[in-house]
Amino acid sequence: MKRRAQKIVKQHYHDGYKLQKVNILPALMAFHKWDFVVDSNSHHIVGQVNLLNSEIKLRKKFKKPDEEIIELFTSTKVGKYFKEFSPVFHITYFEEMDKLVLKCIDLRYFFKNNFMHHATAVFDEQKNIIESFLHPYDINKSIYVAEES
């Protein structure tokens, strides 16, 4: 079943994207559906494939950040831990009051219209880590991660 799901997803996305990897995972709530994360050269695409009718449901599509952002996040303690914990993640970022905020999302687990696991790293203007947090199961739950300089 997993191979069939992977074949359907690859056929669906091979024309519009240069595929690097297709991750297939069992869906949390249905035996005939499989979740997927497509890693292309430009995007992360998250969705679900129904094996009964070969239907693809797109959940989220993220444009990949610059390599500098990925390296900045993965150089932190929270980034190293999150990368070990989640081999399939995406990083969003924004500036807020002279701080750079990086939010990492584990793309594997999507439940109740949201991703389950997140991490946050906050940097100053010189890109020194200020604070970081893990957010297991809910973005509103925070576990402080001590970052040593």
C-alpha positions in Angstrom: 0.0 0.0 0.0 2.8 2.4 0.8 4.4 1.8 -2.6 1.1 2.5 -4.3 0.7 5.7 -2.4 4.2 6.8 -3.3 3.6 6.0 -7.0 0.4 8.1 -7.1 2.1 11.0 -5.4 5.1 11.0 -7.7 2.9 10.8 -10.8 0.8 13.7 -9.5 3.8 16.1 -8.8 6.5 15.0 -11.3 5.5 17.5 -14.0 5.5 20.7 -12.0 8.4 20.1 -9.6 11.9 18.6 -9.5 11.3 16.0 -6.9 14.1 15.3 -4.4 12.3 12.9 -2.0 8.8 11.7 -1.4 8.0 10.6 2.2 5.0 8.4 2.7 3.5 7.9 6.2 0.4 6.1 7.4 -2.5 8.5 8.1 -3.4 9.0 11.7 -7.1 8.4 11.2 -7.8 6.2 8.1 -6.3 2.9 6.9 -7.0 3.7 3.2 -5.3 7.1 3.3 -1.6 7.9 3.5 0.0 11.2 4.4 2.9 12.5 2.3 5.6 15.1 2.3 7.1 16.0 -1.1 10.5 17.6 -1.0 11.2 19.4 -4.2 14.0 21.7 -5.2 11.8 24.7 -4.3 9.0 23.6 -2.0 7.8 21.3 0.7 4.3 20.0 -0.2 2.2 18.2 2.5 -0.9 16.3 1.7 -2.8 13.0 1.8 -3.5 10.4 -0.8 -6.6 8.2 -0.8 -5.8 4.8 -2.1 -9.4 3.9 -2.9 -9.8 6.6 -5.6 -6.2 7.9 -6.0 -7.3 11.4 -4.9 -4.7 13.8 -3.7 -5.6 16.3 -0.9 -3.2 19.2 -0.6 -2.8 20.4 3.0 0.0 22.9 2.8 2.7 24.1 0.4 5.7 25.9 1.7 8.4 27.7 -0.3 11.8 26.6 1.0 13.8 29.2 2.9 17.4 30.2 2.0 20.1 27.8 3.1 21.4 30.5 5.5 18.1 30.3 7.5 18.3 26.5 7.7 22.0 26.6 8.8 21.2 29.3 11.4 18.4 27.2 12.9 20.2 23.9 12.8 23.3 25.5 14.6 21.2 25.9 17.8 20.6 23.3 20.4 16.9 23.3 19.7 17.7 23.0 16.0 20.0 20.1 16.4 17.4 18.3 18.6 14.6 19.0 16.2 16.5 17.8 13.2 17.2 14.5 15.0 13.6 14.2 16.1 12.1 15.2 12.7 13.9 14.4 9.5 11.2 16.2 7.5 10.8 19.8 8.7 10.2 23.3 7.3 11.4 26.7 8.7 9.5 29.9 8.5 10.9 33.2 9.7 10.0 36.8 10.4 11.4 39.9 12.1 9.8 41.2 15.2 11.2 44.2 17.2 14.8 43.9 16.0 14.7 40.1 16.5 14.8 37.3 13.9 12.3 34.6 14.8 12.7 31.2 13.2 9.8 28.7 13.6 10.3 25.1 12.6 7.5 22.8 11.7 7.6 18.9 11.8 5.8 18.2 8.5 5.1 14.6 9.3 2.1 14.9 11.7 -0.9 16.9 10.6 -4.0 16.7 12.9 -7.1 18.9 13.3 -5.9 21.3 10.6 -2.5 21.9 12.0 0.9 20.4 12.4 1.6 18.8 15.8 5.2 19.6 16.6 7.1 23.0 16.3 10.2 24.7 17.6 11.1 28.4 17.9 14.5 30.1 17.9 14.9 33.8 18.5 18.0 35.7 17.4 19.2 39.3 18.0 20.3 41.6 15.2 23.8 40.0 15.1 22.2 36.6 14.8 23.1 35.5 18.3 20.6 33.1 19.8 18.5 34.7 22.6 16.0 32.0 23.4 14.5 28.8 22.0 11.5 26.6 22.7 10.0 23.2 21.7 6.3 23.1 21.2 5.1 19.5 21.4 1.6 18.7 20.2 0.5 22.3 20.3 2.2 25.6 19.2 0.8 27.2 22.5 2.7 24.7 24.7 6.3 25.8 25.2 9.3 24.0 26.7 12.2 26.3 27.2 15.5 25.0 25.7 18.7 26.4 27.4 21.0 27.6 24.7 24.6 28.0 25.8 26.7 30.6 24.1 
